[in-house]
Amino acid sequence: MKRSVKSVILWAALFCVVWCTTAAKDRQAIADSLIDAVRIADTDSLKAKLLCIACGNYYFFNTDSALYYCEQGLDLAEKAGNRNQMAYCYHLMGNAYYMVAKYEKALYNYQQALTIRSELGDRQKESSTLGNIGLVYSNLHDYGKAHEYLVQVANIKAEIDSFSSAYCLSLIHLARNYFYMADYPQALKYGLKALGISTNQSDSIGIANALDLVAGIYAKQGNFNSSLEYYHRAIRINRAVDRKALEAGSLVQMGVVYEHMGNYRQAIDHYIQALAIERNRGDSNAIATIYNNIGVIYDNHWQDNENALKFYRKALTIYEQNHNKRETSINLNNIGRLLGTMGAHREALKYAHQGLEMAIEIRSRDGIMLAYQGLAGIYAGAGEFKKAYQYEQSFGKLRDSLLNEKNSRQLIEMETRYNMEKKVKENELLQKENNIKDAQLKQNRTTQYTLSGGLILILLLLGVLYNRYRLKKRSNKLISREKAIVEGQKNQLSSLNKELKLQKENMELKALQAQMNPHFIFNSLNSIQRFITTHKTEKAHEYLSMFGKIIRNTLNNSDKEAIPVVEELNNLEIYIALEKARVENVIDYQTDIDPKLDIHNLKIPPMLIQPYVENAIWHGLMPKGADGVIQLTMKWEEDRILCTIEDNGIGREQARKIKAQSKMKTQPSKGMKITEERLNALWAKKDQQFQVKVIDLKNKQGEARGTSVLLNLPIDF
């Protein structure tokens, strides 16, 4: 009897601890009390349960203790034969490794938990582990793999209850993965879907989570006013339900938005509001993050090195106490870089080398690359150029390796999507061909039966003229009907041919996007080399950054039929900035965008304008040599955008003369040819036709003063 009473007391204590954990300020005290309770537990299953819950509290501040007690719990669960408890232990160890960015070990433990939970048929817990695996792959930047797992989670949650808060949360995770993939329309689609379901169910927590996500998407799109509006709504709800952690998180994100807007005082005010909440909650990791954000403003925007260093060091102290090695590594590098800027090179090197060692320990390639870059700058500032050069080389090699891996992964994803789309189109085309053949066979069979019946009828009623007349009339009707069927099939085939032609043009354009102009890439790399050899390191870094952006944007957009107008304009601006930097600033780029154009939501096919801008630079402005101007104008006209690319170059006639005199054989612009054919195909689909107009501009004396290209860009196609 005494043994039974002790068990009841232990289970009651366990329930109370679990129930109040989310509101507790001192997780260590809770975890320690649970370890004490293990000593008097009377069954292995109960001991394992207590150890696991202790682990769930420990991994927020002491990963080593969390793993130690969880492994003990796993041994006890195996001894008791409790497979459900074993899966729980593996899941918690995955969480502990995830907290310190040891993603390979986290994946191993999650996979062990998933295997057991799949065998037990516990779909609810299985989806929880699947979701965590998806988040690990997302942190490894393998967003395609993450997408596979997060879709499975959403499907399972939809099967269980498509109106539940768990299903909304799975949609939010899926939307966030699209966000990391820079597919903001898809991210917004799933975020708003989660918001709609939560609103219909009056789920305040789900509404706040969805509002917070949608606000982040708007911020990434540059729609800062909408972003702030959604963050305000999320904060009001979190305050109403007393969710201090999420309220503080939204305040921090609002601070980031204000920082992007250049309103640094407002950013600091929101960080301080969040800091007050986190101090009351006792969440040291969140406090460290806020200190770091404040330090960034003092460092990057106000150039107040003393205050920046003070806040960086505050953050570092907390990260080290919490054994958060990933953030500790980044913070050490920030402090080292800042001390180098202040001239304290010896102390700067100490911090930077510590940051490098820790990044190597946790195998954080991003952290290693950041450390290499920081050390190169510190050694250069200290006058040790040989070491600076060595670390700069290490930085470049690792950066190129990461870029190549990312590009390879994106190319594989592109190829997979292309093959899937190709297979779907082939199946659709084959199905249409089979339908046509079946219709023809059915028509032939019907015709044969009709003719046979008519022949028999004619043979039977050969002498009756009236019947012959009636049969002839009947036959004429059948022929007319067959002709109508044939004409209808011809029209269908004609439409199909148009669609296939448009698909062909789309594939050619995707191929053009997927391979940047080799001449442009070669010249850009030469420019980077020239900047480095002439010790223009900052200019080389700036040029590399722009070059990386245009390569990444081209790859991201290569599988899209349409992108927002603002993205096309951004890509053009980066491209012209690259050409301008390479040819010593002979280009002035100006835009005149109609205010009626909603450039954030209206979409156009990608890579329609760039070939004409490239042609204007290389055949109009470059031969001129100075004072080159490109004017891009966009106006809204009913269902299309009227786009004009105007330059003040030498004109087409002079360009042709130069080309004729040149010894180099130049090929016609494939980009302009494909773009013009694709525009024709897109307008043909809407039964309209607009030609690309090229106008030679002349002054009053009849002399060439440039060229103007007029494009009619389709929207809603």
Salt bridges, closest charged atoms under 4 A:
ASP36 OD1 - ARG39 NH1 2.61
GLU104 OE1 - ARG363 NH1 3.69
GLU119 OE1 - ARG83 NH2 2.39
ASP122 OD2 - LYS125 NZ 3.98
GLU126 OE1 - ARG123 NH1 3.94
GLU159 OE1 - ARG123 NH2 3.09
ASP242 OD1 - LYS244 NZ 3.96
GLU247 OE2 - ARG239 NE 2.62
GLU247 OE1 - LYS244 NZ 3.86
GLU259 OE2 - HIS301 NE2 3.01
GLU278 OE1 - ARG281 NH1 2.56
ASP283 OD2 - ARG281 NH1 3.27
ASP299 OD2 - ARG337 NH2 2.59
GLU327 OE2 - ARG326 NH1 2.88
GLU347 OE2 - ARG313 NH2 2.77
GLU361 OE2 - LYS325 NZ 2.50
ASP366 OD2 - HIS141 NE2 3.62
GLU384 OE1 - LYS387 NZ 3.92
GLU392 OE2 - HIS541 NE2 3.14
ASP400 OD1 - ARG399 NH2 3.37
GLU405 OE1 - ARG365 NH2 2.60
GLU421 OE1 - LYS510 NZ 3.50
GLU499 OE1 - LYS432 NZ 3.99
GLU508 OE2 - LYS504 NZ 2.95
ASP559 OD2 - ARG417 NH1 2.08
GLU579 OE1 - ARG582 NE 3.61
GLU584 OE2 - ARG530 NH1 3.54
GLU637 OE1 - ARG640 NH2 3.30
ASP639 OD2 - LYS686 NZ 3.68
GLU677 OE2 - LYS673 NZ 2.73
ASP696 OD1 - ARG652 NE 2.96
